[in-house]
Amino acid sequence: MVDLPVAWLGKRVRIHRLETDGDAEWGQVMYQLAAIGGLQMDFDEAGSVILQWEKQGDMASVFGGKKRIAATAS
């Protein structure tokens, strides 16, 4: 869940891969995010992913679940 007000207002969030994230798990998260319509994914040199979306309501169902994704506003 992205619960950072600044991320919702800016419709943008950066997700950092942790050292403890395995390749399979990270790959599965990236696969699931890539399957979401209206979600732009930009990868930076550090291995982080910047997610951007158009309408706040579009991503509410995706990020409104019980699982949290460690994220910071970019």
C-alpha positions in Angstrom: 0.0 0.0 0.0 1.3 3.4 -0.9 0.2 5.6 1.9 2.4 8.7 1.4 0.2 11.7 0.7 2.9 13.4 -1.3 3.0 10.3 -3.6 -0.7 10.3 -4.1 -0.7 14.1 -4.9 2.2 13.7 -7.3 0.9 10.4 -8.7 4.5 9.1 -8.5 6.4 6.8 -6.2 9.9 5.2 -6.2 10.2 1.6 -5.1 13.6 0.5 -3.9 14.8 -3.1 -4.1 16.1 -4.3 -0.7 19.2 -6.4 -0.4 17.0 -9.1 1.1 14.7 -9.2 -1.9 15.3 -12.3 -3.9 15.5 -12.3 -7.7 12.3 -14.4 -8.1 10.3 -12.3 -5.6 11.4 -9.0 -7.2 10.8 -10.3 -10.6 7.2 -11.4 -9.6 6.5 -7.9 -8.2 7.8 -6.3 -11.4 5.7 -8.7 -13.5 2.5 -7.9 -11.6 3.1 -4.2 -11.7 3.8 -4.3 -15.5 0.4 -6.0 -16.0 -1.4 -3.0 -14.6 -2.9 -0.7 -17.2 -2.2 3.0 -16.9 0.9 2.4 -14.8 4.2 3.7 -16.1 7.4 2.0 -14.9 10.8 3.7 -15.2 13.9 1.9 -14.0 16.9 3.9 -12.8 20.6 3.0 -12.6 20.4 2.1 -8.9 17.8 -0.6 -9.6 14.9 1.4 -8.2 11.6 1.6 -10.1 9.6 4.9 -10.4 5.9 4.3 -10.8 3.7 7.0 -12.3 -0.1 7.0 -12.9 -2.7 9.4 -14.3 -5.7 9.3 -12.0 -5.6 8.8 -8.3 -8.6 6.5 -8.3 -7.0 4.2 -10.9 -4.3 3.0 -8.5 -6.4 3.0 -5.3 -7.5 -0.6 -6.0 -3.9 -1.7 -6.6 -2.2 0.0 -3.7 -5.2 0.0 -1.4 -4.7 -3.7 -0.4 -3.4 -5.0 2.9 0.2 -5.7 1.6 2.5 -2.8 1.8 5.3 -2.0 -0.6 8.3 -0.2 0.9 8.3 3.1 -1.0 9.4 6.7 -0.8 8.2 9.6 -2.8 10.6 10.6 -5.5 
